[in-house]
Amino acid sequence: MQPAPTALIAEDEPLLRESLEHQLSEAWPELIVVARARNGREAIDQFDSLHPTVCFLDVHMPGITGIEAARHIGHRAHLVFVTAFDQYAVQAFAQGVLDYLVKPVDAARLAQTVARLKERLREAKSAVNTDALLQQLAAALERREAPAPLRWIRASVGQTVTLIPVQQIDFLRAEEKYTVVAWRDDSLEQREAVIRTSLKELSAQLDAEQFAQVHRSVVVNLSSIARIVRGPNETADIHLKGRGEVLPVSRSFLHLFRQM
């Protein structure tokens, strides 16, 4: 008797990760989810440790992406990509043999994917050699037309609505469903406001050359950084110019500052 198939789910949004696991439990009861990763680095570490049969990888994850994690895994596991961007990604998948799911995951589509995976496992087929397909997918995603970077953020401060120039922002910090925006106005007075837009949604609209995500809950303006101090366990602290706050850099994002 063949051992029960095992799986890794890599998704940076906890609710989506839990939802996919629940859907898999209904579509494929025999599948045992042995690893859950919040980013590509965790996905790589957990794959190397547990060697799951199937890996469900979110294409866009902080730090190391799902595509980069897939390159590391290679043909040692069956890969299924999960993506919110169907316009270009699906074109790349459709020309190859990689499996994919589009968020929100449709039950019928998941059932088709599970059926294909079961067939490959039943026939003891090797996992697909993904090198060329991953290059194609990465190129397709890079060609996505990027919107113009955000220039202003609208926030309610007291009884007034304030337009915050993005270049004046020092950092943004997620707090549950809200985002704290910390900036300095024209007189260099330090200000803060809480807005309802999520950090993930905001960070996707910021200029990547000016802002960097350094922690799952923190995005910083690179020009506001005074110094970076390394900490234990591949972490670091960011000290800002003229501000007392110290921002954490998690292991997943430390590669951004390797040359410091």
Backbone as CSV, one residue per row, in Angstrom:
resi,resn,N_x,N_y,N_z,CA_x,CA_y,CA_z,C_x,C_y,C_z
1,MET,0.846,-1.201,0.000,0.000,0.000,0.000,0.878,1.247,0.000
2,GLN,0.537,2.184,-0.881,1.303,3.423,-0.938,1.005,4.276,0.294
3,PRO,2.021,4.978,0.790,1.773,5.877,1.929,0.840,7.010,1.526
4,ALA,0.158,7.584,2.499,-0.764,8.690,2.227,0.011,9.881,1.676
5,PRO,-0.529,10.572,0.670,0.148,11.750,0.126,0.172,12.874,1.154
6,THR,1.206,13.683,1.102,1.364,14.795,2.033,1.476,16.101,1.260
7,ALA,1.212,17.199,1.955,1.189,18.489,1.260,1.769,19.595,2.105
8,LEU,2.282,20.590,1.401,2.697,21.864,1.981,1.822,22.948,1.372
9,ILE,1.311,23.854,2.199,0.559,25.007,1.722,1.329,26.268,2.094
10,ALA,1.734,27.026,1.100,2.470,28.281,1.328,1.607,29.441,0.865
11,GLU,1.172,30.258,1.813,0.278,31.392,1.545,0.450,32.397,2.670
12,ASP,0.719,33.661,2.320,1.017,34.646,3.362,-0.229,35.185,4.054
13,GLU,-1.418,34.953,3.497,-2.645,35.387,4.148,-3.221,34.229,4.964
14,PRO,-3.256,34.330,6.306,-3.702,33.199,7.133,-5.089,32.683,6.777
15,LEU,-6.026,33.579,6.509,-7.390,33.145,6.215,-7.448,32.362,4.911
16,LEU,-6.695,32.798,3.899,-6.668,32.080,2.632,-5.982,30.732,2.792
17,ARG,-4.937,30.702,3.607,-4.232,29.437,3.858,-5.156,28.437,4.543
18,GLU,-5.891,28.898,5.547,-6.825,28.018,6.249,-7.969,27.593,5.339
19,SER,-8.430,28.510,4.494,-9.524,28.182,3.584,-9.107,27.094,2.597
20,LEU,-7.901,27.215,2.030,-7.429,26.206,1.084,-7.278,24.856,1.771
21,GLU,-6.764,24.856,2.992,-6.620,23.594,3.716,-7.980,22.953,3.964
22,HIS,-8.976,23.769,4.301,-10.317,23.236,4.517,-10.884,22.655,3.222
23,GLN,-10.702,23.371,2.112,-11.202,22.882,0.832,-10.519,21.582,0.434
24,LEU,-9.217,21.481,0.695,-8.496,20.256,0.381,-8.988,19.091,1.225
25,SER,-9.340,19.355,2.480,-9.827,18.278,3.343,-11.118,17.685,2.811
26,GLU,-11.900,18.495,2.096,-13.147,18.003,1.519,-12.912,17.363,0.160
27,ALA,-12.025,17.964,-0.647,-11.786,17.449,-1.996,-10.845,16.248,-2.011
28,TRP,-9.994,16.130,-1.009,-8.987,15.071,-0.979,-8.748,14.649,0.472
29,PRO,-9.671,13.908,1.058,-9.560,13.563,2.490,-8.297,12.798,2.848
30,GLU,-7.744,12.026,1.891,-6.557,11.223,2.185,-5.293,12.078,2.303
31,LEU,-5.331,13.272,1.765,-4.155,14.143,1.767,-3.886,14.667,3.175
32,ILE,-2.651,14.571,3.621,-2.269,15.055,4.945,-1.435,16.324,4.776
33,VAL,-1.937,17.443,5.266,-1.179,18.700,5.215,-0.168,18.672,6.358
34,VAL,1.103,18.546,6.013,2.144,18.413,7.031,2.900,19.713,7.263
35,ALA,2.721,20.699,6.374,3.477,21.946,6.508,2.637,23.113,6.035
36,ARG,2.761,24.221,6.770,2.070,25.460,6.421,3.095,26.585,6.500
37,ALA,3.251,27.327,5.401,4.283,28.362,5.335,3.653,29.720,5.050
38,ARG,4.238,30.762,5.658,3.746,32.124,5.465,4.490,32.868,4.370
39,ASN,5.587,32.297,3.887,6.389,32.957,2.864,7.267,31.920,2.174
40,GLY,7.986,32.375,1.153,8.808,31.451,0.389,9.945,30.845,1.179
41,ARG,10.543,31.605,2.087,11.637,31.077,2.907,11.147,29.934,3.783
42,GLU,10.008,30.123,4.429,9.459,29.043,5.247,9.094,27.841,4.385
43,ALA,8.585,28.091,3.191,8.224,26.992,2.293,9.448,26.148,1.957
44,ILE,10.555,26.795,1.656,11.788,26.076,1.329,12.277,25.280,2.529
45,ASP,12.305,25.917,3.702,12.789,25.236,4.906,11.918,24.026,5.244
46,GLN,10.609,24.198,5.167,9.718,23.104,5.522,9.736,21.997,4.475
47,PHE,9.905,22.362,3.210,10.024,21.312,2.190,11.275,20.476,2.422
48,ASP,12.399,21.159,2.672,13.651,20.428,2.891,13.581,19.533,4.125
49,SER,12.774,19.928,5.099,12.666,19.148,6.323,11.674,17.992,6.211
50,LEU,10.540,18.224,5.528,9.433,17.257,5.553,9.196,16.535,4.231
51,HIS,9.715,17.075,3.122,9.603,16.445,1.801,8.164,16.056,1.449
52,PRO,7.237,16.994,1.454,5.855,16.665,1.100,5.735,16.234,-0.364
53,THR,4.666,15.521,-0.638,4.422,15.017,-1.989,3.980,16.126,-2.937
54,VAL,3.136,17.027,-2.421,2.559,18.098,-3.230,2.785,19.433,-2.520
55,CYS,3.089,20.466,-3.298,3.273,21.807,-2.728,2.306,22.774,-3.400
56,PHE,1.475,23.423,-2.587,0.587,24.475,-3.068,1.260,25.806,-2.732
57,LEU,1.674,26.543,-3.757,2.500,27.729,-3.556,1.800,28.978,-4.075
58,ASP,1.605,29.945,-3.189,1.124,31.257,-3.622,2.221,31.903,-4.467
59,VAL,1.854,32.409,-5.629,2.850,33.000,-6.526,3.513,34.203,-5.880
60,HIS,2.702,35.088,-5.289,3.224,36.326,-4.711,3.261,36.213,-3.193
61,MET,4.458,36.049,-2.659,4.658,36.026,-1.207,5.800,36.979,-0.873
62,PRO,5.793,37.534,0.346,6.871,38.463,0.712,8.222,37.778,0.760
63,GLY,9.269,38.544,0.431,10.615,37.975,0.436,10.803,37.074,-0.752
64,ILE,10.982,35.799,-0.513,11.131,34.807,-1.575,9.751,34.455,-2.107
65,THR,9.548,34.580,-3.416,8.234,34.342,-4.004,7.975,32.853,-4.178
66,GLY,6.723,32.541,-4.523,6.380,31.158,-4.795,7.138,30.592,-5.980
67,ILE,7.427,31.433,-6.959,8.177,30.973,-8.125,9.607,30.621,-7.731
68,GLU,10.217,31.456,-6.895,11.585,31.164,-6.440,11.611,29.912,-5.572
69,ALA,10.600,29.735,-4.725,10.522,28.518,-3.922,10.368,27.297,-4.821
70,ALA,9.566,27.433,-5.873,9.367,26.317,-6.809,10.667,25.943,-7.515
71,ARG,11.473,26.937,-7.823,12.768,26.642,-8.460,13.646,25.815,-7.532
72,HIS,13.568,26.101,-6.246,14.339,25.316,-5.281,13.796,23.891,-5.188
73,ILE,12.489,23.753,-5.147,11.870,22.433,-5.010,12.075,21.598,-6.269
74,GLY,11.965,22.261,-7.432,12.194,21.563,-8.690,11.216,20.424,-8.915
75,HIS,11.731,19.280,-9.396,10.849,18.146,-9.702,10.784,17.151,-8.544
76,ARG,11.160,17.609,-7.334,11.098,16.724,-6.165,9.698,16.632,-5.564
77,ALA,8.773,17.444,-6.052,7.387,17.395,-5.583,6.490,17.863,-6.722
78,HIS,5.232,17.486,-6.648,4.237,17.999,-7.594,3.836,19.399,-7.142
79,LEU,3.852,20.343,-8.069,3.619,21.743,-7.741,2.258,22.208,-8.222
80,VAL,1.583,22.978,-7.371,0.344,23.651,-7.747,0.488,25.110,-7.327
81,PHE,0.371,26.025,-8.284,0.479,27.441,-7.973,-0.900,28.029,-7.685
82,VAL,-0.927,28.954,-6.739,-2.151,29.664,-6.393,-1.904,31.136,-6.685
83,THR,-2.726,31.736,-7.527,-2.468,33.102,-7.955,-3.744,33.914,-8.012
84,ALA,-3.629,35.195,-7.723,-4.764,36.111,-7.862,-4.756,36.791,-9.219
85,PHE,-3.692,36.582,-9.985,-3.522,37.291,-11.255,-3.697,36.310,-12.405
86,ASP,-4.948,36.149,-12.847,-5.197,35.147,-13.870,-4.906,35.631,-15.282
87,GLN,-4.891,36.938,-15.527,-4.789,37.438,-16.890,-3.513,36.973,-17.588
88,TYR,-2.372,37.066,-16.896,-1.106,36.669,-17.497,-0.663,35.297,-17.023
89,ALA,-0.854,35.022,-15.757,-0.372,33.760,-15.212,-1.032,32.574,-15.888
90,VAL,-2.337,32.654,-16.104,-3.034,31.529,-16.710,-2.544,31.284,-18.126
91,GLN,-2.202,32.344,-18.844,-1.645,32.160,-20.184,-0.371,31.320,-20.131
92,ALA,0.480,31.621,-19.160,1.725,30.869,-19.033,1.450,29.420,-18.639
93,PHE,0.523,29.223,-17.711,0.195,27.861,-17.281,-0.431,27.066,-18.425
94,ALA,-1.319,27.723,-19.174,-2.064,27.011,-20.202,-1.152,26.441,-21.283
95,GLN,-0.002,27.073,-21.475,0.926,26.602,-22.500,1.815,25.474,-21.981
96,GLY,1.743,25.201,-20.699,2.579,24.148,-20.135,1.723,23.104,-19.454
97,VAL,2.303,22.453,-18.475,1.585,21.387,-17.786,1.558,21.613,-16.283
98,LEU,1.882,22.823,-15.843,1.808,23.129,-14.415,0.362,23.318,-13.989
99,ASP,0.058,22.881,-12.786,-1.280,23.089,-12.253,-1.358,24.446,-11.571
100,TYR,-2.533,25.054,-11.607,-2.706,26.351,-10.962,-4.129,26.467,-10.451
101,LEU,-4.295,27.309,-9.446,-5.596,27.666,-8.902,-5.661,29.183,-8.829
102,VAL,-6.801,29.752,-9.160,-6.982,31.205,-9.116,-7.797,31.560,-7.880
103,LYS,-7.298,32.553,-7.123,-8.022,33.014,-5.937,-9.244,33.843,-6.352
104,PRO,-10.353,33.732,-5.630,-10.639,32.719,-4.612,-10.780,31.351,-5.263
105,VAL,-10.304,30.325,-4.577,-10.226,28.993,-5.173,-11.626,28.434,-5.380
106,ASP,-11.893,28.039,-6.627,-13.184,27.462,-6.988,-13.173,25.960,-6.702
107,ALA,-14.237,25.463,-6.081,-14.292,24.052,-5.680,-14.186,23.118,-6.879
108,ALA,-14.845,23.474,-7.986,-14.797,22.614,-9.174,-13.394,22.573,-9.762
109,ARG,-12.753,23.726,-9.813,-11.383,23.778,-10.336,-10.440,22.984,-9.429
110,LEU,-10.609,23.104,-8.126,-9.784,22.348,-7.187,-9.984,20.852,-7.388
111,ALA,-11.218,20.438,-7.617,-11.494,19.015,-7.834,-10.768,18.498,-9.071
112,GLN,-10.717,19.305,-10.133,-9.989,18.916,-11.339,-8.498,18.760,-11.051
113,THR,-7.958,19.712,-10.295,-6.539,19.662,-9.958,-6.231,18.431,-9.111
114,VAL,-7.072,18.161,-8.131,-6.885,16.990,-7.270,-6.938,15.713,-8.096
115,ALA,-7.868,15.640,-9.050,-7.983,14.450,-9.890,-6.707,14.217,-10.695
116,ARG,-6.135,15.284,-11.243,-4.887,15.146,-12.004,-3.742,14.689,-11.111
117,LEU,-3.670,15.277,-9.911,-2.603,14.895,-8.984,-2.738,13.432,-8.566
118,LYS,-3.944,13.001,-8.290,-4.167,11.604,-7.915,-3.738,10.657,-9.034
119,GLU,-4.052,11.039,-10.265,-3.675,10.197,-11.405,-2.159,10.083,-11.525
120,ARG,-1.470,11.205,-11.350,-0.005,11.174,-11.438,0.591,10.313,-10.335
121,LEU,0.030,10.429,-9.142,0.532,9.624,-8.033,0.210,8.148,-8.239
122,ARG,-0.991,7.861,-8.750,-1.399,6.474,-8.973,-0.517,5.804,-10.028
123,GLU,-0.149,6.581,-11.052,0.685,6.043,-12.120,2.173,6.237,-11.839
124,ALA,2.469,6.754,-10.634,3.850,6.970,-10.206,4.628,7.816,-11.203
125,LYS,3.948,8.812,-11.753,4.616,9.713,-12.686,5.534,10.659,-11.922
126,SER,6.656,10.981,-12.523,7.575,11.939,-11.915,6.971,13.333,-11.979
127,ALA,7.351,14.146,-11.034,6.914,15.540,-11.078,7.497,16.215,-12.314
128,VAL,6.785,17.214,-12.788,7.179,17.885,-14.019,8.489,18.647,-13.833
129,ASN,9.341,18.597,-14.846,10.541,19.437,-14.854,10.089,20.867,-15.149
130,THR,10.233,21.729,-14.185,9.582,23.042,-14.237,10.481,24.188,-14.687
131,ASP,11.744,23.960,-14.941,12.683,25.066,-15.159,12.203,26.037,-16.229
132,ALA,11.941,25.537,-17.440,11.561,26.417,-18.543,10.203,27.063,-18.279
133,LEU,9.270,26.293,-17.698,7.941,26.822,-17.437,7.968,27.920,-16.383
134,LEU,8.823,27.760,-15.377,8.921,28.783,-14.342,9.522,30.070,-14.901
135,GLN,10.473,29.949,-15.790,11.032,31.138,-16.432,9.958,31.855,-17.235
136,GLN,9.122,31.083,-17.914,8.042,31.656,-18.702,7.023,32.348,-17.800
137,LEU,6.690,31.700,-16.697,5.733,32.277,-15.763,6.267,33.561,-15.147
138,ALA,7.528,33.540,-14.727,8.127,34.734,-14.131,8.129,35.890,-15.125
139,ALA,8.447,35.601,-16.376,8.467,36.646,-17.400,7.065,37.192,-17.638
140,ALA,6.062,36.297,-17.636,4.687,36.737,-17.862,4.210,37.650,-16.743
141,LEU,4.545,37.311,-15.509,4.126,38.137,-14.386,4.836,39.480,-14.379
142,GLU,6.093,39.502,-14.811,6.837,40.758,-14.865,6.277,41.692,-15.923
143,ARG,5.621,41.122,-16.936,5.064,41.947,-18.009,3.717,42.552,-17.644
144,ARG,3.176,42.157,-16.483,1.920,42.760,-16.061,2.072,44.279,-15.999
145,GLU,1.135,44.960,-16.569,1.207,46.427,-16.574,1.056,46.954,-15.161
146,ALA,2.084,47.566,-14.654,2.060,48.070,-13.279,1.384,49.441,-13.238
147,PRO,0.512,49.667,-12.282,-0.110,50.987,-12.170,0.909,52.021,-11.704
148,ALA,0.602,53.286,-11.965,1.492,54.353,-11.509,1.560,54.326,-9.984
149,PRO,2.751,54.539,-9.414,2.872,54.517,-7.951,1.955,55.539,-7.289
150,LEU,1.496,55.198,-6.117,0.621,56.065,-5.334,1.356,57.351,-4.961
151,ARG,0.686,58.495,-5.075,1.309,59.782,-4.751,0.744,60.382,-3.463
152,TRP,-0.507,60.069,-3.144,-1.158,60.619,-1.962,-1.918,59.510,-1.264
153,ILE,-2.035,59.636,0.059,-2.888,58.749,0.833,-3.895,59.610,1.583
154,ARG,-5.150,59.280,1.443,-6.224,60.032,2.084,-6.480,59.453,3.480
155,ALA,-6.463,60.293,4.495,-6.673,59.825,5.863,-7.507,60.828,6.641
156,SER,-8.336,60.313,7.558,-9.112,61.177,8.443,-8.307,61.429,9.702
157,VAL,-8.006,62.684,9.971,-7.267,63.082,11.166,-8.155,64.037,11.947
158,GLY,-8.683,63.575,13.074,-9.650,64.391,13.798,-10.914,64.538,12.974
159,GLN,-11.357,65.767,12.773,-12.575,66.026,12.014,-12.279,66.367,10.550
160,THR,-11.033,66.285,10.152,-10.680,66.676,8.792,-10.110,65.495,8.010
161,VAL,-10.196,65.612,6.714,-9.589,64.626,5.816,-8.275,65.206,5.310
162,THR,-7.200,64.478,5.512,-5.865,64.937,5.145,-5.339,64.140,3.961
163,LEU,-4.730,64.836,3.022,-4.030,64.173,1.919,-2.554,64.116,2.289
164,ILE,-2.056,62.925,2.507,-0.663,62.744,2.935,0.209,62.469,1.710
165,PRO,1.172,63.342,1.403,2.085,63.050,0.294,2.905,61.793,0.603
166,VAL,2.952,60.872,-0.311,3.631,59.602,-0.059,5.104,59.809,0.273
167,GLN,5.745,60.796,-0.352,7.170,60.992,-0.099,7.455,61.448,1.327
168,GLN,6.409,61.943,2.060,6.603,62.370,3.442,6.397,61.237,4.448
169,ILE,5.980,60.081,3.974,5.720,58.951,4.863,7.033,58.301,5.281
170,ASP,7.190,58.044,6.580,8.363,57.340,7.089,8.141,55.826,7.094
171,PHE,6.961,55.403,7.536,6.668,53.969,7.525,5.169,53.745,7.619
172,LEU,4.754,52.528,7.304,3.371,52.091,7.458,3.387,50.795,8.259
173,ARG,2.424,50.659,9.177,2.389,49.482,10.042,0.977,48.925,10.103
174,ALA,0.851,47.632,9.859,-0.454,46.980,9.904,-0.885,46.756,11.343
175,GLU,-2.144,47.045,11.611,-2.753,46.755,12.907,-4.128,46.178,12.640
176,GLU,-4.214,44.836,12.712,-5.434,44.101,12.398,-5.903,44.481,10.992
177,LYS,-7.106,45.026,10.859,-7.630,45.341,9.526,-7.260,46.749,9.072
178,TYR,-6.499,47.456,9.893,-6.171,48.843,9.584,-4.672,49.009,9.319
179,THR,-4.300,50.211,8.888,-2.897,50.537,8.670,-2.595,51.877,9.323
180,VAL,-1.526,51.912,10.105,-1.048,53.155,10.696,-0.058,53.793,9.722
181,VAL,-0.306,55.042,9.361,0.585,55.793,8.476,1.341,56.808,9.321
182,ALA,2.661,56.730,9.332,3.500,57.668,10.092,4.253,58.549,9.099
183,TRP,4.070,59.864,9.225,4.714,60.773,8.290,5.117,62.046,8.999
184,ARG,5.830,62.901,8.268,6.194,64.226,8.770,5.658,65.270,7.808
185,ASP,4.937,66.259,8.365,4.334,67.261,7.498,5.375,68.283,7.042
186,ASP,4.906,69.338,6.400,5.830,70.334,5.840,6.697,70.999,6.902
187,SER,6.202,71.072,8.161,6.994,71.667,9.247,7.847,70.610,9.957
188,LEU,7.869,69.377,9.402,8.624,68.234,9.932,8.064,67.712,11.251
189,GLU,6.830,68.136,11.582,6.181,67.588,12.767,5.764,66.148,12.490
190,GLN,6.038,65.255,13.452,5.694,63.851,13.284,4.194,63.660,13.463
191,ARG,3.586,62.957,12.521,2.145,62.752,12.533,1.829,61.273,12.323
192,GLU,0.668,60.854,12.773,0.196,59.493,12.532,-1.293,59.526,12.243
193,ALA,-1.727,58.602,11.405,-3.143,58.445,11.110,-3.433,56.973,10.881
194,VAL,-4.660,56.584,11.184,-5.088,55.198,10.957,-6.076,55.192,9.799
195,ILE,-5.804,54.328,8.802,-6.699,54.244,7.645,-7.201,52.808,7.521
196,ARG,-8.304,52.650,6.805,-8.946,51.348,6.699,-8.330,50.466,5.624
197,THR,-7.531,51.017,4.733,-6.907,50.227,3.674,-5.855,49.304,4.273
198,SER,-5.819,48.052,3.824,-4.853,47.098,4.365,-3.445,47.419,3.889
199,LEU,-2.461,46.989,4.681,-1.065,47.219,4.317,-0.732,46.511,3.003
200,LYS,-1.266,45.333,2.803,-0.982,44.593,1.574,-1.468,45.364,0.352
201,GLU,-2.660,45.935,0.437,-3.205,46.704,-0.676,-2.393,47.974,-0.914
202,LEU,-2.003,48.640,0.159,-1.210,49.867,0.015,0.170,49.583,-0.563
203,SER,0.847,48.552,-0.034,2.217,48.275,-0.463,2.291,47.959,-1.945
204,ALA,1.227,47.370,-2.491,1.222,47.048,-3.917,1.163,48.304,-4.778
205,GLN,0.751,49.444,-4.187,0.623,50.691,-4.946,1.800,51.638,-4.729
206,LEU,2.737,51.270,-3.862,3.864,52.150,-3.563,5.020,51.904,-4.529
207,ASP,5.840,52.922,-4.689,7.021,52.825,-5.545,8.027,51.877,-4.902
208,ALA,8.316,50.767,-5.563,9.209,49.753,-4.992,10.635,50.257,-4.833
209,GLU,10.995,51.320,-5.533,12.342,51.875,-5.382,12.440,52.785,-4.160
210,GLN,11.297,53.203,-3.625,11.290,54.103,-2.471,10.880,53.386,-1.191
211,PHE,9.981,52.398,-1.304,9.452,51.710,-0.132,9.777,50.220,-0.191
212,ALA,10.030,49.649,0.989,10.323,48.217,1.066,9.571,47.608,2.236
213,GLN,8.997,46.438,2.010,8.401,45.693,3.113,9.531,44.985,3.851
214,VAL,9.597,45.191,5.167,10.694,44.628,5.959,10.191,43.650,7.015
215,HIS,8.896,43.553,7.128,8.251,42.663,8.100,6.838,42.466,7.588
216,ARG,6.201,41.372,7.978,4.849,41.145,7.465,3.907,42.288,7.813
217,SER,4.236,43.075,8.846,3.351,44.166,9.265,3.973,45.548,9.083
218,VAL,5.133,45.656,8.419,5.812,46.951,8.321,6.349,47.184,6.907
219,VAL,6.079,48.391,6.383,6.689,48.886,5.148,7.387,50.194,5.497
220,VAL,8.627,50.368,5.033,9.408,51.542,5.411,9.845,52.323,4.178
221,ASN,9.921,53.641,4.337,10.499,54.507,3.311,12.016,54.403,3.433
222,LEU,12.672,53.912,2.392,14.114,53.666,2.470,14.895,54.941,2.761
223,SER,14.388,56.084,2.308,15.100,57.340,2.543,14.990,57.799,3.994
224,SER,14.104,57.176,4.779,13.947,57.540,6.188,14.837,56.728,7.112
225,ILE,15.561,55.754,6.568,16.385,54.875,7.398,17.693,55.557,7.770
226,ALA,17.993,55.591,9.075,19.280,56.119,9.539,20.323,55.009,9.599
227,ARG,19.949,53.866,10.187,20.881,52.737,10.272,20.102,51.447,10.524
228,ILE,20.754,50.337,10.259,20.161,49.015,10.451,21.096,48.219,11.341
229,VAL,20.550,47.673,12.415,21.354,46.931,13.388,20.930,45.467,13.355
230,ARG,21.883,44.598,13.077,21.577,43.170,13.025,21.231,42.643,14.414
231,GLY,20.288,41.692,14.446,19.893,41.054,15.689,20.122,39.563,15.607
232,PRO,19.661,38.813,16.604,19.826,37.361,16.597,18.855,36.702,15.615
233,ASN,19.165,35.460,15.253,18.260,34.638,14.434,17.906,35.291,13.101
234,GLU,18.904,35.907,12.476,18.734,36.507,11.146,17.613,37.547,11.122
235,THR,17.603,38.407,12.123,16.677,39.531,12.151,17.497,40.817,12.232
236,ALA,16.810,41.952,12.233,17.496,43.236,12.352,16.497,44.284,12.827
237,ASP,17.025,45.427,13.262,16.200,46.564,13.667,16.551,47.760,12.799
238,ILE,15.527,48.496,12.393,15.722,49.717,11.613,15.531,50.919,12.524
239,HIS,16.538,51.806,12.546,16.450,53.069,13.274,16.225,54.178,12.247
240,LEU,15.249,55.017,12.512,14.836,56.033,11.558,15.489,57.380,11.846
241,LYS,15.601,58.191,10.823,16.140,59.542,10.972,15.145,60.402,11.744
242,GLY,15.585,60.941,12.888,14.762,61.883,13.624,13.522,61.310,14.257
243,ARG,13.428,59.983,14.382,12.266,59.367,15.027,12.747,58.364,16.057
244,GLY,11.958,58.161,17.088,12.345,57.227,18.139,11.931,55.795,17.878
245,GLU,10.985,55.591,16.951,10.519,54.229,16.695,11.633,53.356,16.124
246,VAL,11.637,52.097,16.526,12.564,51.102,15.969,11.714,50.047,15.275
247,LEU,11.976,49.834,14.001,11.158,48.918,13.201,11.854,47.576,13.039
248,PRO,11.105,46.477,13.137,11.730,45.155,13.003,11.921,44.757,11.539
249,VAL,13.005,44.036,11.292,13.221,43.379,10.002,13.189,41.883,10.271
250,SER,12.244,41.184,9.673,12.135,39.753,9.920,13.083,38.982,9.007
251,ARG,13.257,37.728,9.332,14.172,36.866,8.588,13.838,36.825,7.093
252,SER,12.550,36.842,6.785,12.127,36.727,5.388,12.573,37.907,4.537
253,PHE,12.832,39.053,5.179,13.161,40.261,4.424,14.595,40.736,4.630
254,LEU,15.365,40.008,5.410,16.712,40.461,5.711,17.598,40.502,4.467
255,HIS,17.243,39.713,3.457,18.054,39.695,2.236,18.088,41.061,1.556
256,LEU,17.107,41.927,1.844,17.098,43.264,1.250,18.286,44.100,1.715
257,PHE,18.882,43.723,2.854,19.943,44.525,3.448,21.239,43.729,3.585
258,ARG,21.436,42.750,2.745,22.634,41.910,2.851,23.924,42.719,2.710
259,GLN,23.866,43.794,1.934,25.078,44.563,1.670,25.343,45.625,2.713
260,MET,24.521,45.659,3.777,24.728,46.713,4.784,25.989,46.415,5.604
